[in-house]
């Protein structure tokens, strides 16, 4: 039912991502703001597709694109990687707590990382709860990280260890082989 497909640096993909990102339900809780300019979104997609330390995919439910998920900033010494996602289609937000399981299993069991890093803003309490439910621990609070709508928001940094995830056996059945080109696969995959 849930699957993932590569995002291409083309107008159609840029327009869909732009529409999601510029919606108020995402914009208010996102770590970054997006300017109302589709051209910037297309440029961002082209730059992202060339970066070796960044991979992203569409989240699909019953073949319909419903969101975006990514991994980035692999730290080979710490054996950690950062990730992010959102459900762009409001009617499918109920899937938001299940979707990450697929990526966690891929990161820990296929790419061989020891830690996953996540971030959220202080106004996104649902995401903070989801991360804690998944096994993340809050490790840092960055006060007054961003000014949004006349109010300062803090940023919460979380991490989850492979050791902790291994204990979450009920979530190990959510597997997907995320597609990466050979160059990115080499960059992202750690030796055991």
C-alpha positions as CSV (number, residue, x, y, z in Angstrom):
1,X,0.0,0.0,0.0
2,X,2.8,2.5,0.9
3,X,5.6,2.9,-1.6
4,X,8.3,5.4,-2.5
5,X,9.4,6.7,-5.9
6,X,12.3,8.9,-7.0
7,X,11.6,12.6,-7.5
8,X,12.9,14.1,-10.7
9,X,14.1,17.6,-11.4
10,X,11.2,18.4,-13.8
11,X,8.5,21.0,-13.8
12,X,5.7,18.6,-12.9
13,X,7.5,17.3,-9.7
14,X,8.6,20.9,-8.8
15,X,5.0,22.1,-9.0
16,X,3.6,19.4,-6.8
17,X,6.3,19.9,-4.1
18,X,5.8,23.6,-4.3
19,X,2.1,23.3,-3.9
20,X,2.5,21.1,-0.8
21,X,5.3,23.2,0.7
22,X,3.5,26.5,0.3
23,X,0.3,25.2,1.9
24,X,-0.4,26.7,5.3
25,X,-0.7,23.4,7.1
26,X,3.0,22.6,6.2
27,X,4.5,26.1,6.0
28,X,3.6,26.9,9.7
29,X,5.4,23.9,11.0
30,X,8.3,23.6,8.6
31,X,11.9,24.3,9.6
32,X,12.4,26.3,6.4
33,X,10.2,28.8,4.6
34,X,9.5,28.8,1.0
35,X,9.1,31.8,-1.1
36,X,6.2,32.0,-3.5
37,X,8.2,31.3,-6.6
38,X,8.0,28.0,-8.5
39,X,11.2,28.9,-10.3
40,X,13.1,28.7,-7.0
41,X,11.6,25.2,-6.4
42,X,12.8,24.0,-9.8
43,X,16.3,25.3,-9.1
44,X,16.3,23.6,-5.7
45,X,15.2,20.3,-7.3
46,X,18.0,20.5,-9.9
47,X,20.7,21.4,-7.2
48,X,19.4,18.6,-4.9
49,X,19.5,16.0,-7.6
50,X,23.2,16.7,-8.1
51,X,24.1,16.5,-4.4
52,X,25.8,13.3,-3.3
53,X,24.7,13.7,0.3
54,X,21.0,14.1,-0.3
55,X,18.3,11.7,-1.5
56,X,14.6,12.2,-1.6
57,X,11.5,10.3,-2.7
58,X,7.8,10.7,-3.1
59,X,5.7,8.9,-0.5
60,X,2.9,7.1,-2.3
61,X,-0.3,5.5,-1.0
62,X,-2.2,3.2,-3.4
63,X,-0.1,4.7,-6.2
64,X,-1.1,8.3,-5.3
65,X,1.7,10.7,-4.4
66,X,0.9,12.0,-0.9
67,X,4.2,13.4,0.5
68,X,7.9,13.7,0.5
69,X,10.7,12.0,2.5
70,X,14.5,12.4,2.5
71,X,17.8,11.5,4.0
72,X,20.8,13.9,4.1
73,X,24.0,14.8,5.8
74,X,25.5,11.4,6.4
75,X,28.2,11.6,9.1
76,X,30.5,8.6,8.6
77,X,32.5,9.1,11.8
78,X,29.4,9.3,14.0
79,X,27.6,6.8,11.7
80,X,24.5,9.1,11.8
81,X,22.2,10.5,9.2
82,X,19.5,13.2,9.2
83,X,16.1,12.7,7.7
84,X,12.9,14.6,7.1
85,X,9.4,14.2,5.7
86,X,5.9,15.6,5.3
87,X,2.5,14.4,4.2
88,X,1.5,17.0,1.6
89,X,-2.0,15.7,1.0
90,X,-4.0,16.6,4.1
91,X,-6.5,13.7,3.7
92,X,-3.6,11.2,4.2
93,X,-2.0,12.8,7.3
94,X,-3.2,9.8,9.4
95,X,-0.4,7.8,7.6
96,X,2.2,10.2,9.0
97,X,3.2,8.0,12.0
98,X,3.6,4.8,9.9
99,X,5.6,6.1,6.9
100,X,8.9,6.7,8.7
101,X,9.1,3.1,9.8
102,X,10.1,2.1,6.2
103,X,12.9,4.7,6.2
104,X,14.2,3.8,9.6
105,X,14.5,0.1,8.6
106,X,16.2,1.1,5.4
107,X,18.7,3.4,7.3
108,X,19.5,0.9,10.0
109,X,19.4,-2.5,8.2
110,X,20.4,-1.6,4.6
111,X,22.6,1.5,4.9
112,X,24.1,0.4,8.3
113,X,23.8,3.6,10.3
114,X,23.9,3.7,14.1
115,X,21.9,6.9,14.6
116,X,19.1,8.8,12.9
117,X,18.8,12.5,13.6
118,X,15.5,14.4,13.4
119,X,14.4,18.0,14.0
120,X,11.1,19.8,14.6
121,X,9.8,23.1,15.8
122,X,8.3,23.8,19.1
123,X,4.9,24.5,17.5
124,X,4.8,21.0,16.0
125,X,3.9,19.0,19.1
126,X,2.3,16.2,17.1
127,X,5.6,15.5,15.4
128,X,7.5,15.6,18.7
129,X,5.1,13.0,20.1
130,X,5.4,10.8,17.0
131,X,9.2,10.9,17.3
132,X,9.1,10.0,20.9
133,X,6.7,7.1,20.2
134,X,9.1,5.9,17.5
135,X,11.9,5.8,20.1
136,X,13.7,9.1,19.5
137,X,15.2,11.0,22.4
138,X,15.2,14.8,22.6
139,X,18.9,15.7,22.8
140,X,18.9,19.5,22.4
141,X,16.7,22.6,22.3
142,X,17.8,25.6,20.3
143,X,15.9,28.6,21.8
144,X,14.4,31.2,19.5
145,X,15.5,29.4,16.4
146,X,13.1,31.1,14.0
147,X,10.7,34.0,14.0
148,X,7.4,32.9,12.5
149,X,4.1,34.9,12.5
150,X,5.5,37.4,15.0
151,X,6.6,34.7,17.5
152,X,9.9,32.9,18.2
153,X,9.9,29.2,17.9
154,X,12.4,26.8,19.4
155,X,14.0,23.9,17.4
156,X,14.0,20.5,19.0
157,X,16.8,18.0,18.0
158,X,16.2,14.3,18.4
159,X,18.1,11.2,17.8
160,X,17.4,7.5,17.8
161,X,20.0,4.7,18.0
162,X,20.0,1.5,16.1
163,X,20.2,-0.3,19.4
164,X,17.0,1.3,20.5
165,X,15.3,0.7,17.2
166,X,16.2,-3.0,17.3
167,X,14.0,-3.3,20.4
168,X,11.0,-1.9,18.4
169,X,10.4,-5.3,16.7
170,X,6.7,-4.6,15.9
171,X,7.9,-2.0,13.4
172,X,10.5,-4.1,11.6
173,X,7.9,-5.5,9.2
174,X,7.7,-2.2,7.3
175,X,10.4,-2.7,4.7
176,X,11.0,-1.0,1.4
177,X,14.1,-1.0,-0.9
178,X,14.4,2.8,-1.6
179,X,15.9,3.3,-5.0
180,X,19.2,5.3,-5.3
181,X,21.6,5.7,-8.2
182,X,24.9,3.8,-7.8
183,X,26.9,6.9,-6.8
184,X,24.5,7.8,-4.0
185,X,24.3,4.2,-2.9
186,X,28.1,4.1,-2.5
187,X,28.1,7.4,-0.6
188,X,25.3,6.6,1.8
189,X,26.0,2.9,2.5
190,X,28.3,2.2,5.4
191,X,30.3,-1.0,5.9
192,X,29.1,-3.2,8.8
